């Protein structure tokens, strides 16, 4: 299963650094400069920077726009406006503005802009090249290491990311955002003690901000400490009642505790607060996940269907339709799922996005097409589409799509009873997706290795993934399969 459009939208908001230090453009400076002709613009920018460090993106966006009002040629203000923008259309417009100004700023600023440009185009190698060059130019700037670390993090190279984050802390031990990323990198690696230490340091540095408590809450959730996690999310909301991510976190914990009705009450309360389209998108997505986790698939589909009249962009509507297709596919309603994916393709023609981004979305829809052929046991067609998908993924070297390619190959091997081959392919897929862990359990079971099957079922059941449709689809299936042992 894949919700790659959702992941893509979110990742664009977090990949770039959340802190830039102003330095006058003097000879010998060891920090990345900021080019602006206005002290007032700089003041607004720094206020926005402070808010964006704390992931208060909507508030930060307003200050970056004020900075642009004072200096329309302020390249980094346009770039940060892109990162914190309320919707994809503004995000792309502001990125284009920043790109148009990149030859009028210092080399460090240009590399940051080109790195973000590469992020949008899906060229992660170019992105990393930009940030490696930035580290070479500014070896005493924690920002450069943080950016490079975030680039590795976005590609799930957590050990490499940890090295860059540690270097950032060596330069500036009070650089709060890096401890958040350190905590998440350790969490994904299963280093829970180290993750806890990082999040506690993050809290210590900015204890009056909601995000450190929210991040620590997610770690507690991952560890299965659901009530403690809820308490931490509630603490974040006491600090900032509109911090929407904490509402989703509480709802996710309540789903795991079997308190689905309460979970949806929390999400509906959050929807009463005025939010951007993007934040409302995540809240509606969370509502559908809660229904799926409870086994109420028709209610989940109704949530996704009823979003069409709620002023969402075509990009969001495309994702809602795709998610409906994923649910229908899981239910075995192949014809309905096929119609959903066709509708998504039609919506895509109306979406105002650069061609390289639209091509990536088309590629993801191709994945779903191959998946449907697997559902109907048309192995020949599934192989044909998978080959096409793999060629495109290989040409771009997009990590996420290469994972999907190997997932498809693993599923094809399962259909052909080549279980050893299937396990090899699944190991090369995204193992942070609990559905792939479940598939590995199925493969081991088919081979008669009950011990390994049990191990991977346990991993699936206790994955405790934050607000995940894939997890909601597979968690109870894994419990039922384990119960039969």
C-alpha positions in Angstrom: 0.0 0.0 0.0 1.2 3.5 -0.6 0.1 7.0 0.4 3.0 8.6 -1.4 1.3 11.9 -2.4 0.5 12.5 1.3 4.0 11.8 2.3 5.3 14.0 -0.5 3.2 17.0 0.5 4.3 16.7 4.1 8.0 16.2 3.4 8.2 19.3 1.3 7.3 21.3 4.5 10.1 19.8 6.6 13.1 19.0 4.4 14.6 22.5 4.5 16.4 23.8 7.5 14.4 25.8 10.1 17.2 28.1 11.1 19.4 30.6 9.3 21.8 32.9 11.1 22.2 36.4 9.8 25.7 37.5 9.0 26.9 40.6 7.3 28.6 39.8 4.0 32.2 40.3 5.3 35.3 38.6 4.1 36.1 35.6 6.2 32.6 35.0 7.6 32.1 31.4 8.7 28.3 31.4 8.6 25.9 31.4 5.6 25.0 35.0 4.9 21.5 36.5 4.2 21.1 38.9 1.3 18.6 41.7 1.9 18.5 45.4 1.3 16.2 46.1 4.2 16.8 45.9 8.0 13.0 45.8 8.5 12.8 42.9 6.1 15.6 41.1 8.0 13.7 41.7 11.3 10.6 40.1 9.9 12.6 37.3 8.5 14.2 36.5 11.8 10.9 36.5 13.5 9.6 34.1 10.9 12.7 32.0 11.3 12.2 31.6 15.0 8.6 30.4 14.5 9.6 28.1 11.7 12.2 26.5 13.9 9.3 25.5 16.2 7.3 24.2 13.2 4.7 26.9 13.7 4.6 27.2 9.9 1.4 29.2 9.4 2.5 32.0 11.7 6.0 31.9 10.2 4.6 32.3 6.7 3.0 35.7 7.6 6.3 37.1 8.8 8.1 35.9 5.6 5.5 37.6 3.6 6.0 40.8 5.5 9.7 40.5 4.8 9.0 40.2 1.1 6.8 43.3 1.4 9.8 45.3 2.6 12.2 43.7 0.1 10.6 42.0 -2.9 14.0 40.7 -4.0 14.7 38.9 -0.7 15.5 35.4 -2.1 15.5 33.5 1.2 12.3 35.1 2.4 10.7 33.7 -0.8 12.2 30.3 -0.2 11.0 30.2 3.4 7.6 31.4 2.2 7.6 28.4 -0.1 8.4 26.0 2.8 5.7 27.4 5.1 3.1 28.2 2.4 -0.5 27.2 3.2 -1.0 25.2 -0.1 0.9 23.6 -2.9 0.1 26.4 -5.4 1.7 29.1 -3.3 4.6 26.8 -2.4 5.5 26.4 -6.0 5.0 30.1 -6.9 7.3 31.2 -4.1 9.9 28.6 -5.0 9.9 29.9 -8.5 10.4 33.4 -7.1 13.4 32.2 -5.1 14.9 30.4 -8.0 14.6 33.5 -10.2 16.7 35.4 -7.6 19.4 32.8 -6.9 22.0 34.4 -9.1 21.7 37.6 -7.1 22.7 36.2 -3.7 25.8 34.5 -2.2 26.9 31.0 -3.2 25.7 29.6 0.1 22.2 31.0 -0.4 22.2 29.8 -4.0 23.1 26.3 -2.9 20.2 26.2 -0.4 17.8 27.4 -3.0 19.1 24.8 -5.6 18.8 22.1 -2.9 15.2 22.9 -2.4 14.6 23.1 -6.2 16.1 19.6 -6.4 13.7 18.4 -3.7 10.7 19.5 -5.7 12.0 17.8 -8.9 12.8 14.6 -7.0 16.5 14.8 -7.7 17.8 13.7 -4.3 21.4 13.2 -5.6 21.5 16.8 -6.7 20.0 17.9 -3.4 22.7 16.1 -1.5 25.4 17.4 -3.8 24.3 21.0 -3.0 24.3 20.4 0.7 27.7 18.7 0.7 29.1 21.7 -1.1 27.5 23.9 1.5 29.3 22.0 4.3 32.6 22.4 2.4 32.0 26.2 2.1 30.8 26.7 5.6 32.3 24.0 7.8 31.5 26.0 11.0 27.8 26.6 10.3 25.5 24.1 12.0 22.8 25.0 9.4 24.9 23.4 6.6 25.2 20.1 8.5 21.6 20.2 9.5 20.5 20.6 5.9 22.7 17.7 4.8 21.4 15.6 7.6 17.8 16.3 6.6 18.6 15.3 3.1 19.9 11.9 4.3 17.0 11.6 6.7 14.4 12.2 3.9 15.9 9.2 2.1 15.8 7.1 5.3 19.6 7.0 5.6 19.4 7.6 9.3 22.9 6.6 10.3 24.3 9.1 7.8 21.9 11.7 9.1 23.0 11.2 12.7 26.6 12.0 11.8 25.6 15.4 10.3 23.3 16.2 13.2 26.0 15.4 15.8 28.4 17.7 14.0 25.7 20.5 14.2 25.4 20.0 17.9 29.2 20.2 18.3 29.1 23.6 16.7 26.1 24.8 18.6 24.8 22.8 21.5 21.8 25.1 21.9 20.6 24.6 18.3 17.2 23.2 19.3 15.8 21.8 16.0 18.6 19.4 15.5 17.6 17.5 18.7 14.2 16.9 17.2 15.8 15.3 14.1 18.3 13.4 16.3 15.3 12.0 18.2 13.5 10.9 15.1 16.5 9.3 13.5 17.2 7.3 16.6 13.5 6.3 16.8 13.5 4.9 13.3 16.7 3.0 14.1 15.1 1.5 17.2 17.5 3.3 19.5 14.8 4.4 21.9 17.0 5.4 24.8 19.1 7.7 22.6 15.9 9.0 21.1 14.5 9.8 24.5 17.7 11.6 25.5 17.5 13.8 22.3 13.8 14.7 22.8 14.4 15.5 26.5 17.2 17.9 25.5 14.9 19.4 22.9 12.3 20.0 25.6 14.9 21.5 27.9 15.9 24.0 25.2 12.4 25.2 24.3 10.1 23.8 27.0 7.4 26.5 26.3 6.9 25.3 22.8 4.5 22.5 21.8 6.6 20.6 19.3 9.2 19.1 21.7 6.4 17.6 23.8 4.6 16.4 20.6 7.7 14.7 19.3 8.4 13.0 22.7 4.8 11.8 22.7 5.3 10.1 19.3 8.3 8.2 20.7 6.2 7.0 23.7 3.5 5.9 21.2 6.1 3.9 19.3 7.2 2.2 22.5 3.6 1.2 23.3 3.2 3.7 26.1 -0.1 5.0 24.9 -1.4 6.8 28.0 1.9 8.5 28.6 1.9 9.6 24.9 -1.6 11.0 25.3 -0.5 13.0 28.4 2.4 14.5 26.4 0.2 15.4 23.5 -2.2 17.1 25.9 0.7 19.1 27.3 1.5 20.3 23.9 -2.1 21.4 23.3 -2.1 23.3 26.6 0.8 25.3 25.3 -0.7 25.8 21.8 -4.4 24.7 21.5 -4.3 24.9 17.7 -1.3 22.6 17.3 -3.2 20.2 15.1 -0.6 17.4 15.0 -1.2 16.7 18.7 -4.9 16.1 18.0 -3.9 13.5 15.4 -1.5 11.9 17.9 -4.1 11.6 20.6 -6.5 10.1 18.1 -3.9 7.6 17.0 -3.3 6.4 20.5 -7.0 6.1 21.2 -7.3 3.9 18.0 -4.6 1.6 19.4 -6.5 1.4 22.7 -9.7 0.4 20.9 -11.4 3.8 21.7 -12.2 4.7 18.2 -15.3 6.8 18.9 -13.3 9.0 21.3 -10.5 9.3 18.7 -12.9 10.7 16.1 -14.4 13.1 18.7 -10.9 14.5 19.2 -10.4 14.9 15.4 -13.8 16.6 15.0 -12.9 19.0 17.8 -9.7 19.9 15.9 -11.8 20.4 12.7 -13.8 23.1 14.5 -10.6 25.2 14.7 -9.9 27.2 11.5 -7.1 25.5 9.7 -5.4 25.7 6.3 -6.5 23.2 3.6 -3.4 21.2 4.1 -4.0 20.8 7.9 -7.7 19.9 7.3 -6.5 17.3 4.7 -4.5 15.5 7.4 -7.4 15.7 9.9 -9.8 14.1 7.4 -7.2 11.5 6.5 -6.9 10.7 10.2 -10.7 10.3 10.4 -10.6 7.8 7.6 -7.7 5.9 9.3 -9.7 5.7 12.5 -12.7 4.1 10.7 -10.4 1.6 8.8 -8.7 0.6 12.1 -12.1 -0.1 13.5 -13.1 -2.1 10.5 -15.7 0.4 9.3 -14.6 0.7 5.7 -17.8 2.2 4.3 -17.6 5.0 6.9 -13.9 5.6 6.0 -14.8 5.9 2.3 -17.7 8.2 3.2 -15.3 10.5 4.9 -13.0 10.6 1.9 -15.9 11.1 -0.5 -17.5 13.9 1.5 -14.4 16.1 1.2 -15.2 17.1 -2.4 -17.4 20.0 -1.2 -15.1 21.3 1.4 -12.9 23.7 -0.6 -9.9 21.4 -1.0 -7.5 21.7 -3.9 -7.4 19.3 -6.8 -4.2 17.9 -5.5 -5.9 16.9 -2.2 -9.0 15.6 -4.0 -6.7 13.4 -6.1 -5.2 11.9 -3.0 -8.6 11.3 -1.4 -9.8 9.5 -4.5 -6.6 7.4 -4.5 -6.9 6.5 -0.9 -10.5 5.4 -1.6 -9.1 3.2 -4.3 -6.6 1.7 -1.8 -9.4 0.8 0.6 -11.5 -0.7 -2.2 -8.6 -2.7 -3.4 -8.0 -4.1 0.1 -11.7 -5.1 0.2 -11.3 -7.0 -3.1 -13.6 -4.5 -4.9 -11.3 -4.3 -7.8 -13.6 -2.6 -10.3 -14.4 0.2 -7.8 -10.7 0.6 -7.1 -9.9 0.8 -10.9 -12.5 3.5 -11.3 -11.0 5.4 -8.4 -7.5 5.3 -9.9 -8.9 6.4 -13.3 -10.7 9.3 -11.6 -7.4 10.2 -9.9 -5.7 10.3 -13.4 -8.4 12.6 -14.7 -8.0 15.0 -11.8 -4.3 15.0 -12.3 -4.8 16.6 -15.7 -6.4 19.6 -14.0 -3.7 20.0 -11.3 -1.4 22.9 -11.8 2.0 21.4 -11.1 5.4 21.2 -12.9 5.6 18.2 -15.2 8.3 16.4 -13.2 6.0 16.4 -10.1 3.0 15.3 -12.2 5.1 12.5 -13.7 5.9 11.2 -10.2 2.3 11.1 -9.4 1.6 9.3 -12.6 4.3 6.9 -11.6 2.6 6.2 -8.3 -0.7 5.6 -10.1 1.2 3.1 -12.3 2.1 1.3 -9.1 -1.6 1.0 -8.2 -2.3 -0.3 -11.7 0.2 -3.1 -11.3 -1.3 -3.8 -7.8 -4.7 -4.3 -9.3 -3.4 -6.8 -11.8 -1.9 -8.7 -8.9 -5.3 -8.7 -7.1 -6.9 -10.3 -10.2 -4.0 -12.8 -10.5 -3.1 -11.4 -14.0 0.6 -12.0 -13.4 1.6 -11.4 -17.0 0.1 -7.9 -17.0 1.4 -7.2 -13.4 4.9 -8.1 -14.6 4.6 -5.8 -17.6 3.5 -2.8 -15.6 6.1 -3.5 -12.9 8.9 -3.6 -15.5 7.7 -0.2 -16.8 7.5 1.1 -13.2 10.9 -0.2 -12.4 12.6 1.4 -15.4 11.2 4.8 -14.5 12.1 4.4 -10.9 15.6 3.4 -11.9 16.0 6.4 -14.2 15.3 8.9 -11.4 16.8 6.8 -8.6 13.9 7.9 -6.4 14.3 5.9 -3.2 10.6 5.7 -2.4 9.7 4.5 -5.9 12.5 2.0 -5.9 11.1 0.6 -2.7 7.7 0.3 -4.3 9.3 -1.5 -7.3 10.8 -4.1 -5.0 7.5 -4.5 -3.1 5.8 -5.3 -6.4 8.5 -7.8 -7.3 8.1 -9.4 -4.0 4.3 -9.7 -4.4 4.7 -11.2 -7.9 7.1 -13.8 -6.4 4.6 -14.6 -3.7 1.9 -15.2 -6.4 4.4 -17.6 -8.1 5.2 -19.4 -4.8 8.8 -18.2 -5.0 8.9 -17.4 -1.3 12.7 -17.1 -0.9 12.8 -14.7 -3.8 9.8 -12.8 -2.3 11.6 -12.3 1.0 14.7 -11.0 -0.8 12.6 -8.4 -2.6 10.6 -7.4 0.5 13.9 -6.8 2.3 14.7 -4.2 -0.4 11.3 -2.5 0.0 10.3 0.0 2.6 10.4 -1.9 5.9 9.1 1.1 7.8 5.8 0.2 6.1 4.2 -2.4 8.4 2.3 -4.0 5.4 5.7 -5.2 4.1 6.5 -6.8 7.4 3.2 -8.6 7.2 4.0 -9.8 3.7 7.3 -11.2 5.0 5.4 -13.0 7.8 3.1 -14.5 5.1 6.2 -15.6 3.1 7.8 -17.3 6.1 4.6 -19.0 7.0 4.2 -20.3 3.5 7.8 -21.7 3.8 6.8 -23.5 7.0 9.0 -21.3 9.2 6.5 -20.6 12.0 9.1 -19.0 14.3 10.1 -16.3 11.8 6.4 -15.8 10.7 5.6 -15.2 14.4 8.5 -12.8 14.7 7.3 -10.7 11.8 3.7 -10.8 12.9 4.8 -9.4 16.2 6.7 -6.7 14.5 3.7 -5.8 12.4 1.3 -5.8 15.4 3.5 -3.6 17.6 4.7 -1.2 14.9 2.6 1.5 16.4 2.8 3.7 13.3 1.6 7.3 13.6 -1.7 7.9 11.7 -1.1 5.3 8.9 -3.7 3.8 6.6 -1.3 0.9 5.8 -1.0 0.0 9.4 -4.8 0.3 9.9 -5.3 -2.1 7.0 -3.0 -4.7 8.3 -2.8 -4.5 12.1 -5.8 -6.6 12.9 -5.1 -9.1 10.0 -1.7 -9.7 11.7 -3.4 -10.2 15.0 -5.8 -12.7 13.5 -3.1 -14.6 11.8 -1.0 -14.8 15.0 -4.0 -15.9 16.9 -4.3 -19.0 14.7 -0.8 -20.1 15.7 
